[in-house]
Amino acid sequence: MDSPARRLILPFLLAASMTHMAFGQTPSRDLLGAARDLYASARYDEALAVLNDMKPADTAGTALDTKSIEQYRSLCLLALGRGSEAETAIAAVVKEDPSYLPGDAEASPRVRAAFSDVRKKILPEIASSRYTEAKAAFDRKEYARAAAQFRQVLALLDDPDMGGKLSDLRTIVSGFLDLAVAATPPPEPPKPAPTAAPAPAPAPQPAAAPQADPNRVYTQSDADVIPPVIVRQDIPRLTPIMKPQARDRGIVEVVIDELGRVISVAVRQSVQPMYDAELVTKAREWRYQPAMLDGKPVRYRKMIQLNINRD
């Protein structure tokens, strides 16, 4: 018996079996190899039983971990048509590594869709939890740790499977990231090696000024950059035909070049389709004093939150 599900999981189990053998384990302890053989014989329930008995300790010293075990379990469950249990296993994988999504070479479209569906359900909860952890680190004044965690939250918010949820959180996270980066102390310089006759410590040299990268688009997370200053930023008004379907708030992202011109516009949170189109047109006419780095103008990505006036 040969099925798409069987062809899907067999390469996973074979790769895991070879990993165990590479670390010197005997065939009798080759648990994933045993599961592979059972699966090859269409004994899906028995293959799953072997995987269910595996613990992280069984994979000590290998490239496998809890995430790997749950990946294989979810694929077995999908092969058996046990969708709800597979969803639980997939959720365990995503909670361990929120950025994980099987690639085209790893899994069939059906399995990738199952992973994407689960990620759409739980990524907002994970992003909120990660934000809470980052804020707690910030409150403890662990600024370097908080900055790294805030960046992870921003990456989650940008994930396509978020579907634009928690968009209001981006402004808050970006603000705390800026504060955490600014408050992070620079690393201590290495201490000079002791000598027989210690010489006076040399006077500290001034830090080299950061150099502007002409190909880079800077953001508010770049603490050394002075943000652009508004010269003209006219926000369009709602027309009567737009008002019934319009939201009270929206978000637009613009890229401002070295001359203060808007060279890119993207609506990140829609107000109303007709309004969005007019907003994009208006935004291309906005002008700014350009962002500055070390006295030189640079390109800058700016997020603008719109509070819509319905009068």
C-alpha positions in Angstrom: 0.0 0.0 0.0 1.4 3.4 -1.1 -0.2 6.7 -0.3 0.7 10.4 -0.5 0.8 10.5 3.3 3.2 7.6 3.5 5.5 9.2 0.8 5.3 12.4 2.8 6.5 11.1 6.2 9.0 8.5 5.1 11.8 10.9 4.3 11.4 12.6 7.7 11.7 9.3 9.5 14.6 8.1 7.4 16.5 11.3 8.1 15.9 11.0 11.8 17.0 7.4 11.8 20.3 8.3 10.1 20.9 11.0 12.7 20.6 8.5 15.5 23.0 6.1 13.7 25.5 9.0 13.2 25.8 9.4 17.0 26.7 5.8 17.5 23.4 4.3 18.8 22.7 0.6 18.3 19.9 -0.5 16.0 17.9 -1.8 19.0 17.7 1.8 20.2 17.0 3.3 16.8 13.5 4.4 17.8 12.8 6.5 14.8 14.2 3.8 12.5 11.7 1.4 14.1 8.9 3.8 13.5 10.0 4.2 9.9 9.9 0.4 9.3 6.4 0.2 10.9 5.2 3.1 8.7 6.7 1.4 5.6 4.5 -1.6 6.4 1.5 0.7 6.6 1.3 0.0 10.4 0.6 3.7 11.1 -0.8 3.3 14.6 2.2 1.3 15.7 4.6 3.9 14.2 2.8 6.6 16.1 3.0 4.5 19.3 6.8 4.4 18.9 6.9 8.2 18.5 4.6 8.8 21.4 6.9 6.8 23.6 9.9 8.9 22.7 11.1 11.6 25.1 13.6 14.4 24.6 16.1 12.3 26.6 15.9 9.7 23.8 17.4 12.2 21.4 20.1 13.6 23.8 23.3 14.4 21.8 21.5 14.5 18.5 20.0 17.2 16.3 16.5 16.1 17.4 14.5 17.7 20.1 10.9 18.1 21.3 10.1 20.1 18.2 11.3 17.4 15.9 9.4 14.7 17.7 6.2 16.7 17.5 6.8 17.4 13.8 6.9 13.7 13.1 3.9 13.0 15.4 1.8 15.6 13.6 2.7 14.1 10.2 1.7 10.6 11.4 -1.6 11.9 12.8 -2.4 13.6 9.5 -1.7 10.4 7.7 -4.2 8.7 10.0 -6.8 11.4 9.4 -6.7 12.4 13.1 -6.9 16.1 12.4 -7.7 17.5 15.8 -4.8 15.5 17.4 -2.5 16.6 14.6 -3.5 20.2 15.3 -2.4 19.8 18.9 1.0 18.4 17.8 1.4 21.2 15.3 0.6 23.8 18.0 3.4 22.3 20.2 5.8 22.8 17.3 4.7 26.4 16.6 4.9 27.3 20.3 8.5 25.9 20.4 9.5 27.8 17.2 6.8 30.3 16.1 8.8 31.0 12.8 8.7 27.4 11.7 6.6 26.5 8.6 7.5 23.4 6.5 8.9 24.3 3.1 7.9 22.9 -0.3 10.6 20.3 -0.1 9.6 19.1 3.4 5.8 18.6 3.1 2.8 18.5 0.8 0.6 21.5 0.3 -2.0 19.9 2.5 0.4 19.6 5.4 1.8 23.1 4.9 -1.8 24.4 4.9 -2.5 22.6 8.2 0.6 24.3 9.8 -0.5 27.6 8.4 -4.0 27.2 9.8 -2.7 26.5 13.3 -0.2 29.4 13.1 -3.0 31.8 12.2 -4.9 30.7 15.3 -2.1 30.9 17.9 0.4 33.4 16.6 -1.5 36.4 18.1 -1.5 34.7 21.5 2.3 33.9 21.2 3.1 37.5 20.1 1.1 38.9 23.1 3.0 36.5 25.5 6.4 37.3 24.0 5.5 41.1 24.3 4.7 40.5 28.0 8.0 38.7 28.5 9.9 41.5 26.7 8.2 44.2 28.8 9.0 42.4 32.0 12.7 42.2 31.0 12.5 46.0 30.2 11.0 46.7 33.6 13.8 44.7 35.2 16.2 47.0 33.3 17.6 44.0 31.3 17.6 46.3 28.2 19.7 44.1 25.9 17.5 41.1 26.5 14.4 43.2 26.2 15.6 44.7 22.9 16.2 41.2 21.4 12.7 40.0 22.6 11.0 43.2 21.2 12.6 42.5 17.8 11.2 38.9 18.0 7.7 40.3 18.6 8.1 42.7 15.6 9.1 39.7 13.4 5.9 37.8 14.6 3.7 40.9 13.9 5.2 41.0 10.3 4.5 37.2 9.8 1.9 36.8 6.9 0.0 34.3 9.1 -0.7 37.0 11.6 -3.2 38.4 9.0 -2.8 42.0 10.3 -3.9 41.1 13.8 -2.4 43.1 16.7 -1.4 45.9 14.3 -1.9 48.5 17.1 0.8 46.6 19.1 3.5 47.4 16.6 3.7 51.1 17.6 4.0 50.2 21.3 6.6 47.5 20.6 8.6 49.8 18.3 8.6 52.5 21.0 9.9 50.2 23.7 12.5 48.8 21.3 13.8 52.3 20.8 14.0 52.9 24.5 15.6 49.5 25.2 18.3 50.1 22.5 19.0 53.6 23.8 19.3 52.3 27.4 21.5 49.3 26.6 25.0 50.1 27.8 27.9 49.6 25.3 30.1 46.5 25.9 33.0 47.1 28.2 36.3 47.4 26.3 38.7 44.4 26.9 41.2 44.9 29.7 44.8 45.2 28.7 47.1 42.3 29.5 49.2 43.0 32.7 52.8 43.8 32.1 55.8 43.9 34.3 55.7 47.7 34.4 52.1 48.7 33.9 51.9 51.8 31.7 49.3 54.4 32.4 46.0 53.5 30.7 45.7 55.4 27.4 43.0 58.0 27.1 39.9 56.5 25.7 39.5 57.3 22.0 36.2 58.9 20.9 33.9 56.4 19.3 33.9 56.5 15.5 30.9 58.2 14.1 28.5 55.8 12.4 28.7 55.9 8.6 25.5 56.3 6.6 24.8 53.4 4.3 23.3 54.7 1.0 21.6 51.4 0.3 19.9 51.0 3.7 16.5 52.2 4.8 16.7 53.2 8.5 13.9 53.0 11.0 13.0 54.2 14.5 15.0 51.3 15.9 18.2 52.9 14.7 19.0 55.1 17.7 21.8 57.1 16.0 19.4 58.4 13.3 17.5 61.7 13.7 14.0 61.0 12.4 12.6 63.1 9.5 10.6 66.3 10.4 7.3 67.0 8.8 7.2 69.8 6.2 3.9 68.9 4.6 1.7 65.9 5.6 -1.9 66.6 4.5 -4.3 63.9 5.6 -7.3 63.4 3.4 -10.8 63.8 4.8 -13.6 61.3 4.7 -16.3 62.0 2.1 -19.9 61.1 2.9 -19.8 58.1 0.7 -16.8 56.7 2.6 -18.0 57.3 6.2 -20.4 54.3 6.6 -17.6 51.7 6.1 -14.7 53.7 7.4 -12.6 52.8 10.5 -11.6 55.4 13.0 -8.0 54.6 12.7 -5.5 53.4 10.1 -1.8 52.9 9.6 0.3 53.9 6.6 4.0 53.1 6.1 6.1 55.5 4.0 9.8 55.5 2.9 11.3 59.0 2.8 14.4 59.5 0.7 17.5 61.7 1.2 15.6 64.7 -0.3 12.6 64.4 2.0 10.4 62.9 -0.7 8.0 59.9 -0.2 9.2 57.2 -2.6 7.1 54.3 -1.2 3.7 54.1 0.4 1.9 51.1 1.9 -1.3 50.9 3.8 -0.8 48.7 6.8 -4.2 49.1 8.4 -7.1 50.0 6.1 -9.5 52.8 6.8 -11.8 52.3 3.8 -10.9 51.2 0.3 -11.7 54.5 -1.5 -10.0 56.4 1.3 -6.9 54.2 1.2 -6.5 54.9 -2.5 -6.8 58.7 -1.9 -4.4 58.4 1.0 -1.7 56.7 -1.1 -2.1 59.5 -3.7 -1.8 62.2 -1.1 1.1 60.6 0.7 3.3 60.8 -2.5 3.0 64.6 -2.2 4.1 64.7 1.5 7.5 66.4 2.1 9.9 66.2 5.1 13.2 67.3 6.3 15.1 64.1 5.7 16.4 61.8 8.4 20.0 62.5 9.4 22.9 60.2 10.4 26.2 61.8 11.2 25.1 65.0 9.5 24.1 63.2 6.3 20.6 62.6 5.0 19.5 59.0 4.8 16.5 57.0 3.7 13.9 56.3 6.5 10.9 54.0 6.9 8.2 55.8 9.0 5.0 54.3 10.4 2.1 56.8 10.7 -1.0 56.1 12.7 -4.1 58.0 11.4 -6.9 59.1 13.7 -9.7 59.7 11.3 -11.9 62.9 11.8 -15.5 62.1 10.9 -16.7 65.7 11.1 
